[in-house]
Amino acid sequence: MLSATLQQSLSTTTQGSTNNTSPSLLTVPLTAVPAQTLKVSLSGTLIQITLRQRSTGLYADFDANSTRLLSGVLCQDRTWLVRDAAIGLPGDFLFADTQGQQDPDATALGSRFLLLYRPGWTS
């Protein structure tokens, strides 16, 4: 469950859509390991997410239906990772620090650092 402060912050982050309804954010389950690959079905698309911890931060790769769409995206707190519908993913992802505003690292993935998915795109 997201804290009220985090929900308010995420609400501010997701503002700017042309409609007044707040999009639903889904939590993608993660494990606190420095390298992992997971496959999840989101919005009817099989998405493979690969996360790697490096000395300079946590990085993500995104594949949809066995096609690499994004590679080497730096993961930062409350920063959308995809940012553009033209890339071909059915929505966007962001990491949220549940205890502050630090960028994610592998030691607390799935607990302190949550990977959230927002289906669809707004204009």
Kinemage of the C-alpha trace (Angstrom):
@kinemage 1
@onewidth
@group {chain A} dominant
@subgroup {mainchain}
@vectorlist {calphas} color= white
{ca met a 1} P 0.000 0.000 0.000
{ca leu a 2} L 1.307 3.444 -0.909
{ca ser a 3} L 1.607 6.031 1.815
{ca ala a 4} L -0.613 9.131 1.595
{ca thr a 5} L 2.443 11.337 0.967
{ca leu a 6} L 3.619 9.120 -1.878
{ca gln a 7} L 0.112 8.977 -3.371
{ca gln a 8} L -0.105 12.772 -3.289
{ca ser a 9} L 3.333 13.081 -4.884
{ca leu a 10} L 2.441 10.564 -7.590
{ca ser a 11} L -0.830 12.381 -8.206
{ca thr a 12} L 1.182 15.529 -8.856
{ca thr a 13} L 3.546 13.559 -11.115
{ca thr a 14} L 0.673 12.185 -13.212
{ca gln a 15} L -1.097 15.524 -13.624
{ca gly a 16} L -1.161 17.148 -16.999
{ca ser a 17} L -3.551 14.719 -18.625
{ca thr a 18} L -6.453 16.113 -20.611
{ca asn a 19} L -9.009 14.302 -18.453
{ca asn a 20} L -9.715 14.798 -14.780
{ca thr a 21} L -9.526 11.161 -13.751
{ca ser a 22} L -6.346 9.893 -12.157
{ca pro a 23} L -4.923 6.850 -13.964
{ca ser a 24} L -4.631 3.633 -12.003
{ca leu a 25} L -1.089 2.672 -11.094
{ca leu a 26} L -0.250 -1.023 -10.901
{ca thr a 27} L 2.703 -2.331 -8.897
{ca val a 28} L 5.078 -4.618 -10.800
{ca pro a 29} L 6.515 -7.249 -8.416
{ca leu a 30} L 10.296 -7.081 -8.012
{ca thr a 31} L 12.960 -8.902 -6.020
{ca ala a 32} L 15.839 -7.183 -4.216
{ca val a 33} L 18.615 -8.551 -6.459
{ca pro a 34} L 21.127 -6.590 -8.595
{ca ala a 35} L 20.138 -8.197 -11.919
{ca gln a 36} L 16.725 -9.561 -12.839
{ca thr a 37} L 14.480 -10.162 -15.799
{ca leu a 38} L 10.752 -10.533 -15.478
{ca lys a 39} L 7.886 -10.966 -17.891
{ca val a 40} L 4.518 -9.419 -17.145
{ca ser a 41} L 1.339 -9.138 -19.151
{ca leu a 42} L 0.155 -5.537 -19.011
{ca ser a 43} L -2.643 -4.051 -21.100
{ca gly a 44} L -2.712 -7.202 -23.219
{ca thr a 45} L 0.990 -7.026 -24.099
{ca leu a 46} L 3.719 -9.352 -22.831
{ca ile a 47} L 6.427 -7.029 -21.538
{ca gln a 48} L 9.889 -8.168 -20.492
{ca ile a 49} L 11.683 -5.864 -18.067
{ca thr a 50} L 15.380 -6.321 -17.337
{ca leu a 51} L 16.910 -4.415 -14.415
{ca arg a 52} L 20.645 -4.107 -13.748
{ca gln a 53} L 22.363 -2.361 -10.868
{ca arg a 54} L 25.575 -0.623 -11.897
{ca ser a 55} L 27.870 1.684 -9.944
{ca thr a 56} L 26.154 4.664 -11.617
{ca gly a 57} L 22.576 3.595 -10.849
{ca leu a 58} L 19.814 1.160 -11.717
{ca tyr a 59} L 19.117 0.679 -15.440
{ca ala a 60} L 16.134 -0.849 -17.250
{ca asp a 61} L 15.544 -2.489 -20.626
{ca phe a 62} L 12.037 -2.990 -22.019
{ca asp a 63} L 10.938 -5.561 -24.603
{ca ala a 64} L 7.416 -6.105 -25.905
{ca asn a 65} L 6.485 -9.271 -27.752
{ca ser a 66} L 10.197 -10.239 -28.023
{ca thr a 67} L 11.249 -6.890 -29.544
{ca arg a 68} L 13.647 -4.554 -27.697
{ca leu a 69} L 12.003 -1.136 -27.434
{ca leu a 70} L 14.187 0.636 -24.869
{ca ser a 71} L 17.631 -0.144 -23.538
{ca gly a 72} L 19.730 1.328 -20.749
{ca val a 73} L 17.123 3.658 -19.248
{ca leu a 74} L 18.393 5.220 -16.000
{ca cys a 75} L 15.825 4.653 -13.238
{ca gln a 76} L 15.193 7.705 -11.069
{ca asp a 77} L 12.634 8.377 -8.360
{ca arg a 78} L 9.226 9.502 -9.690
{ca thr a 79} L 10.514 9.928 -13.251
{ca trp a 80} L 8.633 8.308 -16.134
{ca leu a 81} L 10.858 5.799 -17.924
{ca val a 82} L 9.177 5.455 -21.333
{ca arg a 83} L 7.682 8.933 -21.870
{ca asp a 84} L 6.367 8.375 -25.415
{ca ala a 85} L 3.577 6.225 -26.862
{ca ala a 86} L 5.481 6.036 -30.164
{ca ile a 87} L 8.003 3.682 -28.534
{ca gly a 88} L 5.379 0.946 -28.653
{ca leu a 89} L 4.686 0.119 -25.009
{ca pro a 90} L 1.033 0.227 -23.873
{ca gly a 91} L 1.806 2.545 -20.962
{ca asp a 92} L 4.582 4.043 -18.845
{ca phe a 93} L 6.612 3.011 -15.795
{ca leu a 94} L 8.166 4.828 -12.877
{ca phe a 95} L 9.962 3.966 -9.664
{ca ala a 96} L 8.691 5.412 -6.401
{ca asp a 97} L 10.629 5.606 -3.142
{ca thr a 98} L 8.141 4.796 -0.357
{ca gln a 99} L 10.424 6.264 2.339
{ca gly a 100} L 11.767 9.420 0.746
{ca gln a 101} L 12.929 10.663 -2.617
{ca gln a 102} L 16.043 8.659 -3.425
{ca asp a 103} L 16.702 6.980 -6.735
{ca pro a 104} L 16.134 3.209 -6.640
{ca asp a 105} L 18.832 0.669 -5.982
{ca ala a 106} L 18.667 -3.103 -6.046
{ca thr a 107} L 18.999 -3.582 -2.279
{ca ala a 108} L 15.377 -2.526 -1.641
{ca leu a 109} L 13.527 -3.274 -4.882
{ca gly a 110} L 9.986 -4.434 -4.235
{ca ser a 111} L 9.898 -3.011 -0.707
{ca arg a 112} L 11.188 0.554 -0.439
{ca phe a 113} L 11.445 1.066 -4.205
{ca leu a 114} L 8.302 0.147 -6.130
{ca leu a 115} L 8.025 -0.147 -9.893
{ca leu a 116} L 4.646 1.255 -10.932
{ca tyr a 117} L 2.883 0.927 -14.280
{ca arg a 118} L 0.365 3.409 -15.706
{ca pro a 119} L -1.701 1.941 -18.555
{ca gly a 120} L -2.473 4.073 -21.577
{ca trp a 121} L -1.221 7.450 -22.667
{ca thr a 122} L -2.457 10.968 -22.174
{ca ser a 123} L -1.978 13.848 -24.538
